[in-house]
Amino acid sequence: KTTDATLVIAGSGTSKTLDKIKHLIDKLEIKQNVKLFGKYSVKDRDILLRKSAIAVIPSRFETFCLVALETMSHGVPFICFNIPGFSWIPNGVCIKVAPFNTGVLASEICNLLADSDKVALLGKTGQKFAQKFSWEKIAGEYRSYISKILIKHGRIA
């Protein structure tokens, strides 16, 4: 399957990796469908996400992926590899594919781009899930946790 969507590659990597990507783009003759954005600011990120139909986070390893959370908060559905670093994200919030199976990843990208209903559903589901991680909610949880510790150790009566 193919798609006429434009692939925007945002973020940075080593110059060796960037050279490999550029070589692959030239080899596949897809330069007209790929934009290398590079490093981005918060403002750039918000603009990129507002303009995105979907996002792909092809990480090989993660701890807690803020990019996934930012993507969901913008209502943009995403596809990732099913690695431990994404285990905090429940099924039905994003599409997870077998780790490093790039053929399945490519197929799922095309399938999702062709299914506007699924794009909308995953976007809404992800956005609702991301609300659990608002600054206010997380700050309140930290405050409560710290208070419990201080009470436990006799620092607060």
VENFENMO-V658278 format. One record per residue. PHI is phi in whole degrees, 0 to 359 (NA if undefined). PSI is psi as a letter, one per 20 degrees, with the letter a starting at -180 (none if undefined). Layout:
((PHI | PSI) (PHI | PSI))
This chain:
((NA | q) (226 | r) (218 | q) (263 | j) (293 | q) (269 | p) (267 | o) (255 | p) (259 | o) (249 | q) (116 | a) (235 | r) (199 | a) (287 | q) (296 | h) (297 | g) (295 | g) (298 | g) (298 | g) (298 | g) (296 | g) (299 | g) (298 | g) (296 | g) (299 | g) (295 | g) (299 | g) (276 | i) (55 | l) (238 | j) (305 | h) (290 | i) (249 | j) (229 | p) (237 | p) (269 | o) (272 | h) (80 | b) (298 | q) (219 | q) (269 | r) (299 | g) (298 | g) (300 | g) (302 | g) (298 | g) (294 | g) (301 | g) (292 | h) (296 | h) (269 | i) (272 | p) (281 | g) (215 | r) (231 | q) (236 | p) (242 | n) (273 | k) (300 | q) (269 | h) (206 | q) (208 | r) (253 | f) (233 | o) (282 | o) (295 | h) (299 | g) (297 | g) (295 | g) (297 | g) (298 | g) (297 | h) (297 | h) (271 | j) (75 | k) (258 | p) (289 | q) (219 | r) (239 | p) (213 | r) (281 | q) (278 | m) (250 | r) (306 | h) (295 | i) (251 | j) (294 | h) (286 | i) (262 | o) (290 | q) (301 | q) (91 | i) (262 | h) (212 | r) (256 | p) (248 | p) (244 | r) (308 | p) (308 | p) (68 | j) (273 | n) (292 | h) (295 | g) (293 | h) (302 | g) (299 | g) (298 | g) (294 | h) (300 | g) (297 | g) (300 | g) (293 | g) (299 | h) (274 | i) (239 | n) (297 | h) (295 | g) (291 | h) (303 | g) (296 | g) (297 | g) (297 | h) (299 | g) (292 | g) (297 | g) (296 | g) (295 | g) (296 | g) (297 | g) (297 | h) (297 | h) (293 | i) (247 | k) (295 | q) (303 | g) (297 | g) (294 | g) (295 | g) (298 | h) (296 | g) (294 | g) (297 | g) (302 | g) (297 | g) (297 | g) (297 | g) (299 | g) (300 | g) (295 | g) (295 | g) (296 | g) (302 | h) (261 | j) (70 | k) (273 | h) (227 | p) (271 | none))
